Amino acid sequence: MKDKLRNIIQYKESIFWLLQISGWIAFCAIRTLNGYAHGRDPEYFYATLFGTLGGFIITLGLRYIYQKLRSVSPPPVTMLLSVTTAVVIGSLIFSTVEVWTYVQTYEPDWNPRGWEFLSNALYDVFVLLTWTGLYFIINNQIELQEQREKYLHAMAEAHQAQLKMLRYQLNPHFLFNTLNAISTLVLDKQTKEANNMLSKLSAFLRFSLVSQPMQKMTVDEELYALWLYLDIERVRFQDRLELDFEVEDEARQALLPSLLLQPLVENAIKYAIAPLENGGSIMLRAKVEDNQLVIVLSDKGPGLQEHRDDGFSSSGVGIANTRNRLEQLYPEEHEFDIGPNSPTGLKITIKIPYEVKETNEDKLSEVAE
């Protein structure tokens, strides 16, 4: 954010000097051409040039005054009076400089007084008022852009914080059950099985903590994390947990939010496997259809009435959490449907845009274009 603000400040400076220099060059050219059109000699250019330099320096002084006024943010009336006073005084100085340079460089005998000097001063008032108006309009537009950048940055930070909150919530029941199972294996002197289960738990925790909430992974990588989790649960449920996964080859390289499916599978184990004496099965299907990644997760448990969607089931990230993550990442481009499975159980269907990792060849082709 600091770099972005620094870029905005540099952008403001660049815009000011570009407009300041080009504007006064245009002013000098117009005054010179107008003088030539009225029969002035070529030396008139020097009078116009030095007068323009005077206006250039005076407007730098006005800029300094305006910056000070903007920094203290006075009431509108005070601001208006201050700006008007600065413009009037600046115009009188500008006219004096123009008259002096005109006399010194072009017409030594010219000595404007009264209305002649006043008309020249009023013209300079118009010039400086135009400069002042453009200064405030352009600066206000840049400040609006700066505020918009800050707002978008704050929204992005809030968005990422919300995703982290949704993502970094590990089920204490899962940890408790896993550690309890490891303890039981140790007490039964099944050290090999206990060590194997501990290694899988460590690999799963490492994978879940390393992956970022904004990060997307391939379906293959998601399945790897899912199998780490399910291998741990298989130690608990043995033959009571049956798995049936079918993933099309094209879908394996599709991208999806990291660890999106694990809370849903955990939810299915909690409500479709654990309560049943004979256990049950969990089915997962993934395919690409109409440029969308379609994932269907279903079980043969008691059905929808037994599942909870209160935001606290399945490690606090269950169905409600997954829905929120999808809404954050794909606001208008996803589907998340929950319904009964046939003949029994629950079926969850997820549809998100089909994306794949960008390869080096893709990046090179983009650069070439």
C-alpha positions in Angstrom: 0.0 0.0 0.0 2.9 2.4 0.8 4.4 1.7 -2.7 1.0 2.4 -4.3 0.6 5.7 -2.3 4.1 6.7 -3.3 3.2 6.0 -7.0 0.1 8.2 -6.7 2.2 11.0 -5.2 4.7 10.7 -8.0 1.9 10.6 -10.5 0.4 13.8 -9.1 3.8 15.5 -9.4 4.3 14.3 -12.9 0.8 15.4 -14.0 1.3 18.9 -12.4 4.6 19.6 -14.1 3.4 18.2 -17.4 0.3 20.4 -17.4 2.1 23.4 -15.9 4.9 23.5 -18.5 2.7 22.6 -21.5 0.0 25.1 -20.4 2.3 28.0 -20.1 4.0 27.1 -23.4 0.6 27.2 -25.0 -0.2 30.5 -23.3 3.1 32.0 -24.6 2.5 30.7 -28.1 -1.1 32.1 -28.3 -0.1 35.5 -26.9 2.8 35.7 -29.4 0.7 34.6 -32.4 -2.1 37.1 -31.4 0.5 39.9 -31.2 1.9 39.0 -34.7 -1.7 39.0 -36.0 -2.1 42.6 -34.8 1.1 43.7 -36.5 3.7 43.4 -33.7 7.4 43.0 -34.5 9.2 39.7 -34.0 10.8 41.1 -30.8 7.4 40.9 -29.3 8.1 37.3 -28.6 10.6 38.2 -25.9 8.2 40.4 -24.1 5.6 37.6 -24.1 8.3 35.0 -23.1 9.4 36.9 -20.0 5.9 37.8 -19.1 5.0 34.1 -19.3 7.9 33.2 -17.1 6.5 35.6 -14.6 3.1 33.9 -14.7 4.8 30.5 -14.4 6.6 31.5 -11.2 3.5 33.2 -9.8 1.4 30.1 -10.2 4.1 28.1 -8.4 3.5 30.5 -5.5 -0.2 30.0 -5.8 0.3 26.2 -5.8 2.2 26.5 -2.5 -0.6 28.6 -1.0 -3.3 26.2 -2.1 -1.4 23.2 -0.8 -1.2 24.9 2.6 -4.9 25.8 2.5 -5.8 22.2 1.6 -3.7 20.8 4.4 -5.5 22.7 7.1 -9.0 22.3 5.4 -10.5 25.7 6.4 -14.3 26.3 6.2 -15.6 26.8 2.6 -16.1 30.6 3.0 -12.6 31.0 4.4 -11.2 28.9 1.6 -13.1 30.9 -1.1 -11.9 34.2 0.4 -8.3 33.0 0.7 -8.2 31.7 -2.9 -9.9 34.9 -4.2 -7.4 37.1 -2.4 -4.5 35.0 -3.7 -5.7 35.3 -7.2 -6.3 39.1 -7.1 -2.8 39.7 -5.6 -1.2 37.3 -8.0 -3.0 39.0 -10.9 -1.7 42.4 -9.9 1.8 41.1 -9.6 1.4 39.2 -12.9 0.2 42.4 -14.7 3.1 44.4 -13.2 5.6 41.8 -14.4 4.0 41.8 -17.9 4.0 45.6 -18.2 7.6 45.8 -16.9 8.9 43.1 -19.3 7.0 44.7 -22.2 8.5 48.1 -21.5 12.0 46.7 -21.0 12.0 44.4 -24.1 9.7 45.9 -26.7 8.2 49.4 -26.1 10.1 51.6 -23.7 7.7 54.5 -24.0 4.6 52.6 -23.0 3.3 53.6 -19.6 -0.2 52.1 -19.0 -2.3 53.7 -16.3 -5.9 53.6 -15.0 -8.3 51.6 -17.2 -5.5 50.4 -19.5 -3.6 48.8 -16.6 -6.9 47.6 -15.0 -8.0 45.8 -18.2 -4.7 44.0 -18.4 -5.0 43.1 -14.7 -8.6 41.8 -15.3 -7.3 39.6 -18.2 -4.6 38.2 -15.9 -7.3 37.6 -13.2 -9.2 35.5 -15.8 -5.9 33.6 -16.6 -5.1 32.9 -13.0 -8.8 32.0 -12.2 -8.7 29.5 -15.0 -5.4 28.1 -13.8 -6.8 27.9 -10.2 -10.0 26.1 -11.4 -8.0 23.5 -13.3 -5.7 23.0 -10.4 -8.5 22.3 -8.0 -10.5 20.1 -10.4 -7.5 18.0 -11.4 -6.3 17.6 -7.8 -9.8 16.7 -6.6 -10.0 14.0 -9.3 -6.6 12.6 -8.4 -7.6 12.6 -4.7 -10.9 10.8 -5.5 -8.8 8.2 -7.3 -6.5 7.9 -4.3 -9.5 7.5 -2.0 -10.9 4.9 -4.4 -7.6 3.0 -4.3 -7.6 3.1 -0.5 -11.2 1.9 -0.4 -10.4 -1.0 -2.8 -7.3 -1.8 -0.8 -9.3 -1.9 2.4 -12.0 -4.0 0.8 -9.3 -6.4 -0.5 -7.8 -6.6 3.0 -11.2 -7.3 4.5 -11.9 -9.8 1.8 -8.7 -11.7 2.4 -9.1 -11.5 6.2 -12.6 -13.0 5.9 -11.2 -15.8 3.7 -8.5 -16.5 6.2 -11.0 -16.6 9.0 -13.1 -19.0 7.0 -10.1 -21.1 5.9 -7.9 -21.3 9.1 -10.3 -23.0 11.3 -9.3 -26.6 12.1 -11.8 -29.0 13.7 -10.8 -29.5 17.3 -12.9 -32.7 17.3 -10.9 -34.1 14.3 -7.6 -33.4 16.2 -9.0 -34.8 19.4 -10.3 -38.0 17.7 -7.0 -38.4 15.8 -4.8 -37.9 18.8 -7.0 -40.2 20.8 -6.8 -42.9 18.1 -3.0 -42.5 18.1 -2.9 -42.8 21.9 -5.0 -46.0 21.7 -2.6 -47.5 19.1 0.3 -46.7 21.3 -1.3 -48.3 24.4 -2.0 -51.3 22.3 1.6 -51.3 21.3 0.8 -50.9 17.7 3.6 -48.4 17.3 4.0 -48.9 13.5 0.3 -48.0 12.9 0.6 -45.1 15.4 3.7 -43.7 13.7 2.0 -44.1 10.3 -1.1 -42.2 11.5 1.0 -39.5 13.1 3.0 -39.0 9.9 -0.2 -38.6 7.9 -1.6 -36.1 10.5 1.6 -34.1 10.3 1.5 -34.1 6.5 -2.1 -33.0 6.4 -1.5 -30.2 9.0 1.5 -29.0 7.1 -0.4 -29.0 3.8 -3.4 -27.2 5.3 -1.3 -24.5 7.0 1.0 -23.9 4.0 -1.8 -23.4 1.5 -3.1 -19.8 1.5 -6.8 -19.0 1.5 -6.5 -16.9 -1.7 -4.5 -19.6 -3.3 -6.0 -22.0 -5.9 -4.7 -25.6 -6.4 -5.4 -28.3 -8.9 -8.0 -30.9 -8.3 -5.2 -33.4 -8.1 -3.6 -31.5 -5.3 -6.9 -31.1 -3.6 -7.4 -34.9 -3.8 -4.0 -35.5 -2.3 -4.9 -33.4 0.8 -8.3 -35.1 0.9 -6.7 -38.6 0.9 -4.3 -37.6 3.7 -7.3 -36.7 5.7 -9.3 -39.8 4.8 -6.4 -42.1 5.5 -6.5 -40.8 9.0 -10.2 -41.3 9.3 -9.9 -44.8 7.9 -7.9 -45.8 11.0 -10.9 -44.8 13.1 -13.7 -46.3 11.0 -11.9 -49.2 9.3 -14.4 -51.0 7.0 -17.3 -48.7 8.0 -15.9 -46.0 5.7 -16.2 -46.7 1.9 -14.9 -44.3 -0.7 -15.9 -44.0 -4.4 -14.0 -41.3 -6.3 -14.3 -40.7 -10.1 -12.4 -37.8 -11.6 -12.1 -37.2 -15.3 -8.6 -36.5 -16.6 -9.5 -33.0 -17.9 -10.8 -32.1 -14.4 -7.6 -33.2 -12.6 -5.8 -30.0 -13.8 -8.6 -27.7 -13.1 -8.1 -25.1 -10.3 -10.3 -24.6 -7.3 -9.9 -22.9 -3.9 -7.5 -24.7 -1.6 -9.0 -27.3 0.7 -12.5 -26.5 -0.5 -13.7 -30.1 -0.3 -12.2 -31.3 3.0 -14.8 -29.6 5.2 -17.6 -31.1 3.1 -16.1 -34.6 3.4 -15.6 -34.0 7.1 -19.3 -33.0 7.4 -20.3 -36.2 5.6 -18.2 -38.3 7.9 -19.7 -36.6 10.9 -23.3 -37.0 9.9 -23.4 -39.9 7.4 -20.7 -42.3 8.6 -20.1 -41.9 12.4 -23.8 -42.2 13.6 -24.4 -45.4 11.6 -23.4 -48.8 13.0 -22.5 -50.1 9.6 -21.0 -46.9 8.4 -21.6 -45.7 4.9 -20.0 -44.5 1.7 -18.9 -41.2 0.3 -18.9 -40.6 -3.5 -17.1 -37.8 -5.3 -17.4 -37.0 -9.0 -15.5 -34.3 -10.9 -15.8 -33.4 -14.6 -15.6 -30.4 -16.9 -18.8 -29.4 -18.6 -19.7 -26.2 -20.6 -16.4 -24.6 -19.5 -17.2 -25.2 -15.8 -15.7 -27.5 -13.3 -18.5 -29.6 -11.9 -18.0 -31.4 -8.6 -20.6 -33.7 -7.0 -20.1 -34.9 -3.5 -22.7 -37.3 -2.1 -23.1 -39.8 0.7 -25.6 -42.6 1.7 -26.3 -41.4 5.2 -29.6 -40.5 6.9 -30.2 -37.6 4.6 -30.6 -33.8 4.7 -32.6 -33.8 8.0 -29.6 -35.1 9.9 -27.1 -32.6 8.5 -26.5 -29.3 10.3 -25.7 -26.0 8.6 -25.4 -23.7 11.6 -21.9 -22.5 10.9 -20.4 -24.6 13.8 -20.6 -28.0 12.3 -17.6 -29.5 10.5 -14.9 -27.5 12.2 -16.9 -24.3 12.0 -16.3 -24.3 8.2 -18.8 -26.9 7.0 -21.5 -26.2 4.4 -22.1 -22.6 5.4 -18.3 -21.8 5.3 -17.8 -23.4 1.9 -20.8 -21.4 0.5 -19.3 -18.2 1.9 -15.8 -18.9 0.4 -17.4 -19.5 -3.0 -19.4 -16.3 -2.7 -16.2 -14.4 -1.9 -14.1 -15.9 -4.7 -16.8 -16.3 -7.4 -19.5 -13.7 -6.6 -21.7 -14.3 -9.7 -19.9 -17.2 -11.3 -20.7 -20.3 -9.2 -23.4 -22.7 -8.1 -23.7 -24.4 -4.8 -26.7 -26.7 -4.5 -27.6 -29.1 -1.7 -30.3 -31.7 -2.1 -31.3 -35.3 -1.3 -29.3 -38.2 -2.7 -31.0 -41.2 -4.2 -32.1 -43.5 -2.6 -30.8 -41.9 0.7 -28.2 -39.4 1.8 -27.1 -35.9 0.8 -25.8 -34.6 -2.5 -23.8 -31.4 -2.9 -23.1 -30.0 -6.4 -20.5 -27.3 -7.0 -19.9 -25.5 -10.3 -17.2 -22.9 -10.7 -15.4 -21.5 -13.8 -12.9 -23.9 -15.4 -9.4 -22.6 -15.0 -6.0 -24.2 -15.3 -2.5 -23.2 -14.3 -0.9 -20.7 -16.6 2.2 -22.3 -18.2 5.4 -20.6 -19.2 4.4 -20.9 -22.9 1.1 -19.1 -22.1 3.0 -16.3 -20.4 5.5 -16.0 -23.4 2.6 -15.9 -25.8 0.9 -13.1 -23.8 4.2 -11.1 -23.8 4.5 -11.6 -27.5 1.0 -10.3 -28.1 
